């Protein structure tokens, strides 16, 4: 399936958001949005992806 992940087009096998995070190597605490809609961590296991979805993954940063 073709998606856009953090602004870059990618070809992925995952069809569920939680699987996509694993496939792309994300671990720890991250925030996720699909097509500009926030997806809480508790709903990622049930959130199905579709071809062309735009996914944003953001990790918290320390400092300032």
C-alpha positions in Angstrom: 0.0 0.0 0.0 1.2 3.5 -0.7 1.0 6.1 2.0 2.6 9.4 2.9 4.5 9.2 6.2 5.8 12.5 7.7 5.7 14.1 4.2 7.5 11.2 2.4 5.8 8.7 0.1 6.3 5.1 1.3 5.3 1.7 0.2 4.3 -0.4 3.3 2.8 -3.7 4.1 1.0 -2.7 7.3 -2.8 -2.2 7.1 -3.3 -1.2 10.7 -1.7 1.9 12.3 -0.1 0.0 15.2 1.5 -2.4 12.7 2.8 0.6 10.6 4.6 2.0 13.6 6.4 -1.3 14.2 7.2 -1.8 10.5 8.7 1.7 10.3 10.7 1.3 13.5 8.8 3.6 15.9 8.9 2.7 19.5 8.3 4.5 22.8 5.8 7.4 23.1 4.7 9.0 19.9 1.7 10.9 18.8 -0.1 9.9 15.6 -2.4 11.5 13.1 -4.0 10.1 10.0 -5.3 12.5 7.4 -4.9 15.3 9.9 -7.1 13.6 12.6 -5.4 12.7 15.9 -5.4 8.9 16.6 -5.0 8.1 20.4 -2.6 5.3 21.3 -5.6 3.2 22.5 -7.2 3.2 19.1 -4.2 2.4 16.9 -4.8 -1.4 17.0 -8.2 -0.8 15.4 -7.3 2.0 13.0 -7.3 0.6 9.5 -5.1 2.4 6.9 -6.1 3.0 3.2 -4.0 3.6 0.2 -3.0 7.2 0.0 -3.4 8.0 3.7 -1.3 10.8 5.1 0.2 9.7 8.5 2.2 12.0 10.8 4.2 10.5 13.7 5.7 12.9 16.2 7.9 12.0 19.2 8.3 14.3 22.2 11.6 16.2 22.5 13.3 17.4 25.6 15.2 20.7 26.0 14.4 24.2 25.2 
